[in-house]
Amino acid sequence: MENFTGKITLEDIASIANMTPTAFCKYFKNKTKKTFSNFVNEVRIGYACKLLCNANLSISQICFKCGFNNLTNFNRNFKHF
């Protein structure tokens, strides 16, 4: 939760949990009912909503501050969640 604004790879997270990426995905989905990438995107979009309400930043600034790599992906996820 502390590092959601940075680059997060499945391999890095799985190695922290001492699991293979496949095993981690299955474990994570079993416990949360969400895929790991959906969970990270939900957290990032939640933070973006907070910034939209409280910060005087442009949409593109918020996009990159939340950990998204491009504006198109941010917009797609924002509309989805």
C-alpha distance (Angstrom), angle and dihedral (degrees) to the residues before:
residue distance angle dihedral
M1 . . .
E2 3.79 . .
N3 3.81 94.1 .
F4 3.81 104.1 42.8
T5 3.80 92.8 115.4
G6 3.80 92.7 61.8
K7 3.77 133.0 66.3
I8 3.80 109.6 -66.7
T9 3.78 120.6 -170.5
L10 3.74 125.7 -168.9
E11 3.81 90.1 -131.2
D12 3.81 91.8 56.3
I13 3.79 93.7 48.4
A14 3.79 92.7 45.7
S15 3.79 91.6 50.4
I16 3.82 90.9 50.9
A17 3.80 87.9 53.7
N18 3.84 90.4 45.6
M19 3.81 90.6 -120.5
T20 3.75 137.2 115.9
P21 3.82 114.5 -103.4
T22 3.80 90.8 -109.4
A23 3.80 93.5 50.0
F24 3.79 91.2 46.3
C25 3.81 91.8 51.5
K26 3.78 92.2 51.2
Y27 3.82 92.5 45.6
F28 3.81 93.3 46.6
K29 3.80 93.9 48.2
N30 3.81 91.4 46.7
K31 3.81 91.7 53.2
T32 3.82 100.5 38.6
K33 3.82 104.2 24.1
K34 3.83 86.3 -130.5
T35 3.75 134.5 93.3
F36 3.79 115.8 -109.8
S37 3.80 92.7 -113.9
N38 3.83 91.8 50.0
F39 3.80 89.8 51.0
V40 3.81 93.0 50.6
N41 3.80 91.2 46.8
E42 3.82 91.2 50.0
V43 3.79 91.0 52.3
R44 3.80 91.4 47.4
I45 3.81 93.4 48.4
G46 3.80 90.6 47.9
Y47 3.79 89.0 54.2
A48 3.81 90.0 46.8
C49 3.81 90.2 54.3
K50 3.79 89.7 51.3
L51 3.81 90.7 50.5
L52 3.81 92.1 46.9
C53 3.78 90.3 55.8
N54 3.79 99.1 40.5
A55 3.79 109.7 25.1
N56 3.76 131.8 68.2
L57 3.82 94.7 -134.8
S58 3.79 133.2 128.1
I59 3.80 120.3 -110.1
S60 3.80 91.5 -107.3
Q61 3.81 91.5 50.9
I62 3.79 90.0 51.0
C63 3.81 90.7 46.7
F64 3.80 93.4 58.0
K65 3.80 94.3 36.9
C66 3.82 89.3 58.0
G67 3.80 93.8 53.4
F68 3.79 102.3 -99.5
N69 3.80 116.4 137.9
N70 3.80 98.2 -147.4
L71 3.77 139.9 17.4
T72 3.81 95.1 -120.6
N73 3.81 92.3 58.2
F74 3.80 90.3 45.6
N75 3.82 92.3 51.7
R76 3.81 92.2 47.4
N77 3.82 92.1 50.8
F78 3.80 93.0 42.7
K79 3.81 91.1 55.4
H80 3.82 91.4 45.4
F81 3.80 96.4 52.5
